[in-house]
Amino acid sequence: MRFFQQCPLTDEDIEARRLYYQAKPGRKEREAGCGELSQSLRHTEDFPSPNRDTVDTKVSNNHPTVKSINLMSYLVRLISRPGHTVLDPFVGSGTTGIACKRTGREFIGIEKEPEYMAIAKARISA
């Protein structure tokens, strides 16, 4: 967000904004629905710093690039209308599927990794 403060927006700009900022998802959003999955250690380093140690954390959702549900909902609404079908050929952790359910879209997802497919199914079902 610190970069956007350099160029203040007018009310008109906000109406038709082309930039959308959304923070990365927190642990609660990442792990939602994954309680029944086995846990594994994941090396986390949210804010790398020479003075800060890295941490190994037990997580059920070990997908490396979980997207924000709010961000994907925004993108789904941008490209489709309620009732349309959205195809996601790289489901990953299932965030697009969750966004489709929340915004009234149908969803078809493809994922080749069984571990990530299990994560996506759990998150979408929740």
DSSP file (Angstrom, degrees, kcal/mol; ACC not computed):
  #  RESIDUE AA STRUCTURE BP1 BP2  ACC     N-H-->O    O-->H-N    N-H-->O    O-->H-N    TCO  KAPPA ALPHA  PHI   PSI    X-CA   Y-CA   Z-CA
    1    1 A M    >>        0   0    0      0, 0.0     4,-1.0     0, 0.0     3,-0.7   0.000 360.0 360.0 360.0 -25.3    0.0    0.0    0.0
    2    2 A R  T 34  +     0   0    0      1,-0.2     4,-0.3     2,-0.2     3,-0.1   0.785 360.0  56.0 -61.3 -25.6    2.9    2.3    0.6
    3    3 A F  T >4 S+     0   0    0      1,-0.2     3,-1.0     2,-0.2     4,-0.2   0.849 102.0  55.0 -74.4 -33.6    3.4    2.7   -3.2
    4    4 A F  G X4 S+     0   0    0     -3,-0.7     3,-1.1     1,-0.2    -1,-0.2   0.722  93.9  69.0 -74.6 -20.4   -0.1    3.9   -3.9
    5    5 A Q  G 3< S+     0   0    0     -4,-1.0    -1,-0.2     1,-0.2    -2,-0.2   0.700  86.9  69.6 -69.2 -17.6    0.2    6.7   -1.4
    6    6 A Q  G <  S+     0   0    0     -3,-1.0    -1,-0.2    -4,-0.3    -2,-0.2   0.722 103.4  41.7 -72.7 -21.9    2.6    8.4   -3.8
    7    7 A C  S <  S-     0   0    0     -3,-1.1    -1,-0.3    -4,-0.2    -4,-0.0  -0.789  85.7-149.3-129.3  89.5   -0.1    9.1   -6.3
    8    8 A P        -     0   0    0      0, 0.0     2,-0.3     0, 0.0    -3,-0.1  -0.227  14.2-133.8 -60.3 145.5   -3.3   10.3   -4.6
    9    9 A L        -     0   0    0     -5,-0.0     2,-0.1     4,-0.0     8,-0.0  -0.777   6.5-137.9-103.9 144.2   -6.6    9.4   -6.3
   10   10 A T     >  -     0   0    0     -2,-0.3     4,-2.0     1,-0.1     5,-0.2  -0.440  35.6-101.3 -85.7 170.5   -9.5   11.7   -7.0
   11   11 A D  H  > S+     0   0    0      1,-0.2     4,-1.6     2,-0.2    -1,-0.1   0.875 125.9  53.3 -59.8 -37.0  -13.1   10.5   -6.5
   12   12 A E  H  > S+     0   0    0      1,-0.2     4,-1.3     2,-0.2    -1,-0.2   0.896 106.8  51.5 -65.4 -40.2  -13.4   10.0  -10.2
   13   13 A D  H  4 S+     0   0    0      1,-0.2    -2,-0.2     2,-0.2    -1,-0.2   0.896 106.7  53.8 -62.3 -40.2  -10.2    7.9  -10.2
   14   14 A I  H >< S+     0   0    0     -4,-2.0     3,-1.1     1,-0.2    -1,-0.2   0.861 102.7  58.2 -65.2 -35.0  -11.6    5.7   -7.5
   15   15 A E  H 3< S+     0   0    0     -4,-1.6    -1,-0.2     1,-0.3    -2,-0.2   0.905 121.6  25.1 -59.2 -42.2  -14.8    5.1   -9.5
   16   16 A A  T 3< S+     0   0    0     -4,-1.3    -1,-0.3    -3,-0.2    -2,-0.2  -0.279  88.3 167.9-118.2  45.5  -12.8    3.6  -12.4
   17   17 A R    <   -     0   0    0     -3,-1.1    -3,-0.1     1,-0.1    -4,-0.0  -0.305  23.9-169.5 -66.8 143.1   -9.7    2.4  -10.5
   18   18 A R        +     0   0    0     -5,-0.0     2,-0.4    -2,-0.0    -1,-0.1   0.539  69.5  72.8-104.8 -13.8   -7.3    0.1  -12.4
   19   19 A L        -     0   0    0      2,-0.0     2,-0.4   -15,-0.0    -2,-0.0  -0.858  58.5-174.5-103.8 138.8   -5.3   -0.8   -9.3
   20   20 A Y        -     0   0    0     -2,-0.4     2,-0.5     2,-0.1    51,-0.0  -0.971   7.2-160.7-133.3 118.0   -6.7   -3.1   -6.7
   21   21 A Y        +     0   0    0     -2,-0.4     2,-0.3   -20,-0.0    -2,-0.0  -0.841  16.3 166.1-101.2 133.6   -4.7   -3.7   -3.5
   22   22 A Q        -     0   0    0     -2,-0.5    46,-0.1     3,-0.0    -2,-0.1  -0.956  31.9-126.2-145.2 125.7   -5.4   -6.7   -1.4
   23   23 A A        -     0   0    0     -2,-0.3    48,-0.2     1,-0.1     3,-0.1  -0.264  40.9 -91.1 -64.9 156.5   -3.1   -8.0    1.4
   24   24 A K        -     0   0    0      1,-0.1    -1,-0.1    44,-0.1    43,-0.1  -0.334  56.1 -87.0 -67.1 154.9   -2.1  -11.6    1.2
   25   25 A P        -     0   0    0      0, 0.0    -1,-0.1     0, 0.0    41,-0.1  -0.307  41.1-126.6 -67.9 144.3   -4.4  -14.0    3.1
   26   26 A G     >  -     0   0    0     -3,-0.1     4,-2.4     1,-0.1     5,-0.2  -0.238  32.7 -94.4 -79.0 175.1   -3.8  -14.7    6.8
   27   27 A R  H  > S+     0   0    0      1,-0.2     4,-2.6     2,-0.2     5,-0.2   0.872 123.2  57.1 -61.0 -38.4   -3.4  -18.1    8.3
   28   28 A K  H  > S+     0   0    0      1,-0.2     4,-0.9     2,-0.2    -1,-0.2   0.917 111.0  43.0 -60.5 -44.0   -7.1  -18.4    9.2
   29   29 A E  H  4 S+     0   0    0      2,-0.2     3,-0.4     1,-0.2    -1,-0.2   0.903 114.9  50.2 -68.3 -41.6   -8.1  -17.8    5.5
   30   30 A R  H  < S+     0   0    0     -4,-2.4    -2,-0.2     1,-0.2    -1,-0.2   0.892 117.0  39.9 -61.8 -40.9   -5.4  -20.2    4.3
   31   31 A E  H >< S+     0   0    0     -4,-2.6     3,-2.5    -5,-0.2    -1,-0.2   0.529  81.0 129.2 -91.3  -7.8   -6.3  -23.0    6.7
   32   32 A A  T 3< S+     0   0    0     -4,-0.9    94,-0.2    -3,-0.4    -3,-0.0  -0.260  84.6   4.3 -54.9 124.5  -10.2  -22.7    6.5
   33   33 A G  T 3  S+     0   0    0     93,-0.1     3,-0.4    92,-0.1    -1,-0.3   0.336 105.9  98.5  85.9  -7.0  -11.7  -26.1    5.8
   34   34 A C    X   +     0   0    0     -3,-2.5     3,-1.4     1,-0.2    -2,-0.1   0.273  42.8 109.4 -97.6  11.3   -8.3  -27.9    5.9
   35   35 A G  T 3  S+     0   0    0      1,-0.3    -1,-0.2    -4,-0.2     4,-0.1   0.786  77.4  51.6 -59.9 -30.1   -8.7  -29.2    9.5
   36   36 A E  T 3  S+     0   0    0     -3,-0.4    -1,-0.3     2,-0.1     2,-0.1   0.604  92.1  93.9 -84.1 -11.1   -9.1  -32.8    8.5
   37   37 A L  S <  S-     0   0    0     -3,-1.4    24,-0.1     1,-0.1     2,-0.1  -0.440  88.0 -96.1 -80.3 155.3   -6.0  -32.9    6.3
   38   38 A S        -     0   0    0     -2,-0.1     2,-0.3    22,-0.1    -1,-0.1  -0.388  40.8-124.2 -69.3 148.9   -2.7  -34.1    7.6
   39   39 A Q        -     0   0    0     -2,-0.1     2,-0.3    -3,-0.1    21,-0.2  -0.649  27.8-177.7 -95.6 152.0   -0.3  -31.4    8.8
   40   40 A S  E     -A   59   0A   0     19,-2.7    19,-2.8    -2,-0.3     2,-0.3  -0.940  33.4 -96.9-139.5 162.7    3.2  -30.8    7.6
   41   41 A L  E     -A   58   0A   0     -2,-0.3     2,-0.4    17,-0.2    17,-0.2  -0.643  37.1-169.0 -81.4 137.2    6.0  -28.4    8.5
   42   42 A R  E     -A   57   0A   0     15,-2.5    15,-2.6    -2,-0.3     2,-0.6  -0.996  22.4-127.4-129.5 131.1    6.3  -25.3    6.4
   43   43 A H  E     -A   56   0A   0     -2,-0.4     2,-0.4    13,-0.2    13,-0.2  -0.643  33.4-168.7 -76.3 119.5    9.2  -22.9    6.4
   44   44 A T  E     +A   55   0A   0     11,-3.2    11,-2.1    -2,-0.6     2,-0.1  -0.917  26.1 162.8-118.1 139.3    7.7  -19.5    6.9
   45   45 A E        +     0   0    0     -2,-0.4     9,-0.1     9,-0.2    -2,-0.0  -0.546   7.3 167.6-148.7  73.6    9.5  -16.2    6.6
   46   46 A D  S    S+     0   0    0      1,-0.3    -1,-0.1    -2,-0.1     8,-0.1   0.888  80.5  21.2 -62.3 -42.3    6.8  -13.5    6.2
   47   47 A F  S    S-     0   0    0      2,-0.1    -1,-0.3     0, 0.0     5,-0.1  -0.763  85.7-148.8-129.3  85.9    9.1  -10.6    6.7
   48   48 A P        +     0   0    0      0, 0.0     5,-0.1     0, 0.0    -3,-0.1  -0.264  30.2 156.4 -60.0 136.0   12.7  -11.5    6.0
   49   49 A S    >   -     0   0    0      3,-0.4     3,-1.3     1,-0.1    -2,-0.1  -0.976  51.6-124.4-157.2 144.6   15.2   -9.6    8.1
   50   50 A P  T 3  S+     0   0    0      0, 0.0    -1,-0.1     0, 0.0     0, 0.0   0.766 114.7  49.3 -64.3 -21.4   18.7  -10.3    9.3
   51   51 A N  T 3  S+     0   0    0      2,-0.1     2,-0.4    -3,-0.0     0, 0.0   0.448 100.1  77.1 -95.6  -1.1   17.5   -9.8   12.9
   52   52 A R  S <  S-     0   0    0     -3,-1.3    -3,-0.4    -5,-0.1     2,-0.2  -0.921  73.0-134.6-116.6 133.7   14.5  -12.1   12.7
   53   53 A D        -     0   0    0     -2,-0.4     2,-0.2    -5,-0.1    -2,-0.1  -0.489  21.8-120.2 -79.0 152.1   14.6  -15.9   12.8
   54   54 A T        -     0   0    0     -2,-0.2     2,-0.4    -9,-0.1    -9,-0.2  -0.574  28.4-141.4 -87.1 160.5   12.6  -18.0   10.3
   55   55 A V  E     -A   44   0A   0    -11,-2.1   -11,-3.2    -2,-0.2     2,-0.6  -0.954   9.5-141.7-128.4 139.6   10.0  -20.4   11.8
   56   56 A D  E     -A   43   0A   0     -2,-0.4     2,-0.4   -13,-0.2   -13,-0.2  -0.916  31.2-170.8 -96.9 121.2    8.8  -23.9   10.8
   57   57 A T  E     -A   42   0A   0    -15,-2.6   -15,-2.5    -2,-0.6     2,-0.5  -0.888  25.4-120.5-117.6 142.2    5.1  -23.9   11.3
   58   58 A K  E     +A   41   0A   0     -2,-0.4     2,-0.3   -17,-0.2   -17,-0.2  -0.713  44.7 167.3 -79.7 124.1    2.6  -26.9   11.3
   59   59 A V  E     -A   40   0A   0    -19,-2.8   -19,-2.7    -2,-0.5     3,-0.1  -0.957  40.0-155.1-136.1 153.7    0.1  -26.3    8.5
   60   60 A S  S    S+     0   0    0     -2,-0.3     2,-0.9   -21,-0.2    -1,-0.1   0.741  93.3  57.5 -93.5 -31.8   -2.6  -28.3    6.7
   61   61 A N        +     0   0    0      1,-0.1    -1,-0.2   -24,-0.1     5,-0.1  -0.843  60.5 166.4-101.8  98.8   -2.5  -26.1    3.6
   62   62 A N        +     0   0    0     -2,-0.9    -1,-0.1    -3,-0.1    54,-0.1   0.166  24.6 135.1-100.8  19.2    1.0  -26.1    2.4
   63   63 A H    >   -     0   0    0      1,-0.1     3,-0.6   -33,-0.1    -2,-0.1  -0.498  52.3-141.2 -66.3 133.5    0.4  -24.6   -1.0
   64   64 A P  T 3  S+     0   0    0      0, 0.0    -1,-0.1     0, 0.0    -3,-0.0   0.703  88.5  38.2 -75.1 -19.1    3.1  -22.0   -1.6
   65   65 A T  T 3   +     0   0    0      2,-0.0     2,-0.2     0, 0.0    28,-0.2  -0.355  68.1 171.3-132.7  56.8    0.9  -19.3   -3.3
   66   66 A V    <   -     0   0    0     -3,-0.6     2,-0.2    -5,-0.1   -36,-0.1  -0.495  24.5-144.2 -67.0 129.5   -2.5  -19.1   -1.7
   67   67 A K        -     0   0    0     -2,-0.2     2,-0.3   -43,-0.1   -43,-0.1  -0.537  21.8 -94.9 -93.4 161.4   -4.4  -16.1   -3.1
   68   68 A S     >  -     0   0    0     -2,-0.2     4,-2.3     1,-0.1     5,-0.2  -0.553  22.5-140.3 -74.6 136.4   -6.8  -13.8   -1.2
   69   69 A I  H  > S+     0   0    0     -2,-0.3     4,-2.5     1,-0.2     5,-0.2   0.895 104.2  53.8 -64.5 -39.5  -10.4  -14.8   -1.6
   70   70 A N  H  > S+     0   0    0      2,-0.2     4,-2.1     1,-0.2    -1,-0.2   0.907 109.0  48.7 -61.7 -41.6  -11.3  -11.1   -1.8
   71   71 A L  H  > S+     0   0    0      2,-0.2     4,-2.2     1,-0.2    -2,-0.2   0.939 113.4  45.7 -63.9 -47.0   -8.9  -10.6   -4.7
   72   72 A M  H  X S+     0   0    0     -4,-2.3     4,-2.8     1,-0.2    -2,-0.2   0.858 110.5  54.1 -67.6 -33.6  -10.1  -13.6   -6.6
   73   73 A S  H  X S+     0   0    0     -4,-2.5     4,-2.4     2,-0.2    -1,-0.2   0.918 108.7  49.8 -63.3 -41.8  -13.7  -12.5   -6.1
   74   74 A Y  H  X S+     0   0    0     -4,-2.1     4,-1.5     2,-0.2    -2,-0.2   0.927 113.5  45.3 -59.9 -46.3  -12.9   -9.1   -7.5
   75   75 A L  H  X S+     0   0    0     -4,-2.2     4,-1.4     2,-0.2    -2,-0.2   0.890 111.6  51.6 -68.0 -39.5  -11.3  -10.7  -10.6
   76   76 A V  H  X S+     0   0    0     -4,-2.8     4,-1.3     1,-0.2     3,-0.3   0.918 111.1  47.8 -63.3 -43.1  -14.1  -13.2  -11.1
   77   77 A R  H  < S+     0   0    0     -4,-2.4    -1,-0.2     1,-0.2    -2,-0.2   0.824 108.5  57.2 -65.7 -29.9  -16.7  -10.4  -11.0
   78   78 A L  H  < S+     0   0    0     -4,-1.5    -1,-0.2    -5,-0.2    -2,-0.2   0.836 117.0  30.7 -68.8 -34.0  -14.5   -8.4  -13.5
   79   79 A I  H  < S+     0   0    0     -4,-1.4     2,-0.3    -3,-0.3    -2,-0.2   0.490 121.4  31.3-108.2  -4.4  -14.5  -11.2  -16.1
   80   80 A S     <  -     0   0    0     -4,-1.3     6,-0.0    -5,-0.1     3,-0.0  -0.917  63.5-127.0-148.0 171.6  -17.9  -12.9  -15.7
   81   81 A R    >   -     0   0    0     -2,-0.3     3,-2.3     1,-0.1    -3,-0.0  -0.819  49.8 -74.9-117.5 160.0  -21.5  -12.6  -14.7
   82   82 A P  T 3  S+     0   0    0      0, 0.0    23,-0.2     0, 0.0    22,-0.1  -0.278 121.3  26.1 -53.0 136.4  -23.6  -14.6  -12.2
   83   83 A G  T 3  S+     0   0    0     21,-2.8    22,-0.1     1,-0.4    21,-0.1   0.138  93.4 122.3  93.2 -19.6  -24.4  -18.0  -13.7
   84   84 A H    <   -     0   0    0     -3,-2.3    22,-3.1    20,-0.1     2,-0.5  -0.278  63.8-118.6 -68.7 162.2  -21.4  -18.0  -16.0
   85   85 A T  E     -b  106   0B   0     20,-0.2     2,-0.5    -3,-0.1    22,-0.2  -0.913  21.9-156.7-106.4 130.0  -18.9  -20.9  -15.8
   86   86 A V  E     -b  107   0B   0     20,-2.1    22,-2.5    -2,-0.5     2,-0.5  -0.908   5.0-151.2-107.0 129.9  -15.3  -20.1  -14.9
   87   87 A L  E     -b  108   0B   0     -2,-0.5    22,-0.2    20,-0.2    20,-0.0  -0.891  10.9-174.5-102.2 125.4  -12.5  -22.5  -15.9
   88   88 A D  E     -b  109   0B   0     20,-2.8    22,-2.4    -2,-0.5     3,-0.4  -0.922   4.4-175.0-117.9 102.9   -9.4  -22.6  -13.7
   89   89 A P  S    S+     0   0    0      0, 0.0     2,-0.2     0, 0.0    -1,-0.1   0.561  83.5  43.4 -76.6  -6.4   -6.8  -24.9  -15.3
   90   90 A F        +     0   0    0      1,-0.1    21,-0.2    21,-0.1     4,-0.1  -0.638  68.8 173.8-136.4  76.1   -4.4  -24.6  -12.3
   91   91 A V    >   +     0   0    0     19,-2.4     3,-2.3    -3,-0.4     4,-0.4   0.840  11.5 165.2 -59.1 -40.6   -6.6  -24.9   -9.2
   92   92 A G  T 3  S-     0   0    0      1,-0.3    28,-0.4    18,-0.2    -1,-0.2  -0.425  76.3  -6.0  60.6-118.5   -3.8  -24.9   -6.7
   93   93 A S  T 3  S-     0   0    0     -2,-0.3    -1,-0.3   -28,-0.2    30,-0.2   0.414 101.1-110.4 -93.0   2.4   -5.4  -24.2   -3.3
   94   94 A G    <>  +     0   0    0     -3,-2.3     4,-2.0    -4,-0.1     5,-0.2   0.613  69.9 139.6  89.2  13.6   -8.9  -23.6   -4.7
   95   95 A T  H  > S+     0   0    0     -4,-0.4     4,-2.5     1,-0.2     5,-0.2   0.876  73.1  53.0 -61.9 -38.1   -9.3  -19.9   -4.1
   96   96 A T  H  > S+     0   0    0     -5,-0.3     4,-2.3     1,-0.2    -1,-0.2   0.896 107.9  51.9 -64.6 -38.6  -10.9  -19.2   -7.5
   97   97 A G  H  > S+     0   0    0      2,-0.2     4,-2.2     1,-0.2    -1,-0.2   0.900 109.7  48.9 -62.7 -41.2  -13.5  -22.0   -6.8
   98   98 A I  H  X S+     0   0    0     -4,-2.0     4,-2.3     1,-0.2    -2,-0.2   0.929 111.1  50.5 -62.6 -45.3  -14.3  -20.3   -3.4
   99   99 A A  H  X S+     0   0    0     -4,-2.5     4,-1.6     1,-0.2    -2,-0.2   0.886 109.0  51.9 -61.0 -39.5  -14.7  -16.9   -5.2
  100  100 A C  H  X>S+     0   0    0     -4,-2.3     5,-3.0     2,-0.2     4,-0.6   0.919 109.3  49.1 -64.1 -43.7  -17.0  -18.5   -7.8
  101  101 A K  H ><5S+     0   0    0     -4,-2.2     3,-0.8     1,-0.2    -2,-0.2   0.915 112.7  48.6 -60.6 -42.2  -19.2  -20.0   -5.1
  102  102 A R  H 3<5S+     0   0    0     -4,-2.3    -1,-0.2     1,-0.2    -2,-0.2   0.776 116.0  42.4 -69.9 -26.7  -19.4  -16.6   -3.2
  103  103 A T  H 3<5S-     0   0    0     -4,-1.6    -1,-0.2    -5,-0.2    -2,-0.2   0.299 116.4-104.8-107.4   9.5  -20.2  -14.7   -6.4
  104  104 A G  T <<5S+     0   0    0     -3,-0.8   -21,-2.8    -4,-0.6     2,-0.3   0.819  73.6 134.2  77.2  31.8  -22.8  -17.0   -7.9
  105  105 A R      < -     0   0    0     -5,-3.0    -1,-0.3   -23,-0.2   -20,-0.2  -0.804  55.3-119.6-108.8 154.5  -20.6  -18.5  -10.7
  106  106 A E  E     -b   85   0B   0    -22,-3.1   -20,-2.1    -2,-0.3     2,-0.4  -0.523  32.8-150.0 -82.1 161.0  -20.2  -22.1  -11.8
  107  107 A F  E     -b   86   0B   0    -22,-0.2     2,-0.4    -2,-0.2   -20,-0.2  -0.994  21.9-176.2-144.0 132.9  -16.7  -23.5  -11.5
  108  108 A I  E     -b   87   0B   0    -22,-2.5   -20,-2.8    -2,-0.4     2,-0.4  -0.998  19.6-173.5-123.7 126.1  -14.6  -26.1  -13.3
  109  109 A G  E     -b   88   0B   0     -2,-0.4     2,-0.4   -22,-0.2   -22,-0.0  -0.936  13.1-164.8-125.8 145.8  -11.1  -26.7  -11.9
  110  110 A I        +     0   0    0    -22,-2.4   -19,-2.4    -2,-0.4     2,-0.3  -0.994  14.6 165.4-127.6 131.6   -8.1  -28.8  -13.1
  111  111 A E        -     0   0    0     -2,-0.4   -21,-0.1   -21,-0.2     6,-0.0  -0.968  22.6-164.7-147.6 130.4   -5.2  -29.7  -10.9
  112  112 A K  S    S+     0   0    0     -2,-0.3    -1,-0.1     1,-0.0     3,-0.1   0.700  71.4  82.5 -88.8 -19.9   -2.5  -32.3  -11.5
  113  113 A E     >  -     0   0    0      1,-0.2     4,-2.2     2,-0.0     3,-0.2  -0.772  65.0-156.1 -90.1 115.6   -1.1  -32.5   -8.0
  114  114 A P  H  > S+     0   0    0      0, 0.0     4,-2.1     0, 0.0     5,-0.2   0.857  93.3  55.7 -58.0 -36.5   -3.3  -34.8   -5.7
  115  115 A E  H  > S+     0   0    0      1,-0.2     4,-1.5     2,-0.2     5,-0.1   0.918 111.1  42.9 -63.0 -43.7   -2.1  -33.1   -2.6
  116  116 A Y  H  > S+     0   0    0     -3,-0.2     4,-2.8     2,-0.2    -1,-0.2   0.840 109.9  57.3 -72.4 -32.5   -3.2  -29.7   -3.9
  117  117 A M  H  X S+     0   0    0     -4,-2.2     4,-2.6     2,-0.2    -2,-0.2   0.902 105.9  50.5 -63.6 -39.4   -6.5  -31.1   -5.2
  118  118 A A  H  X S+     0   0    0     -4,-2.1     4,-2.1     2,-0.2    -1,-0.2   0.901 111.4  48.3 -64.0 -40.9   -7.3  -32.4   -1.6
  119  119 A I  H  X S+     0   0    0     -4,-1.5     4,-2.6     2,-0.2    -2,-0.2   0.936 112.3  48.7 -62.6 -47.6   -6.6  -28.9   -0.2
  120  120 A A  H  X S+     0   0    0     -4,-2.8     4,-2.8   -28,-0.4     5,-0.3   0.917 110.9  49.6 -61.3 -45.3   -8.7  -27.3   -2.9
  121  121 A K  H  X S+     0   0    0     -4,-2.6     4,-2.4     1,-0.2    -1,-0.2   0.921 112.5  47.9 -60.1 -44.2  -11.6  -29.7   -2.3
  122  122 A A  H  X S+     0   0    0     -4,-2.1     4,-1.6    -5,-0.2    -2,-0.2   0.918 114.8  45.0 -64.3 -43.7  -11.5  -29.1    1.5
  123  123 A R  H  < S+     0   0    0     -4,-2.6    -2,-0.2     2,-0.2    -1,-0.2   0.916 114.7  47.1 -68.5 -42.8  -11.4  -25.3    1.1
  124  124 A I  H  < S+     0   0    0     -4,-2.8    -2,-0.2     1,-0.2    -1,-0.2   0.899 111.7  51.3 -65.9 -40.7  -14.1  -25.1   -1.5
  125  125 A S  H  <        0   0    0     -4,-2.4    -1,-0.2    -5,-0.3    -2,-0.2   0.851 360.0 360.0 -64.8 -34.0  -16.4  -27.4    0.5
  126  126 A A     <        0   0    0     -4,-1.6    -1,-0.3    -5,-0.2    -2,-0.2   0.498 360.0 360.0 -71.4 360.0  -15.9  -25.3    3.6
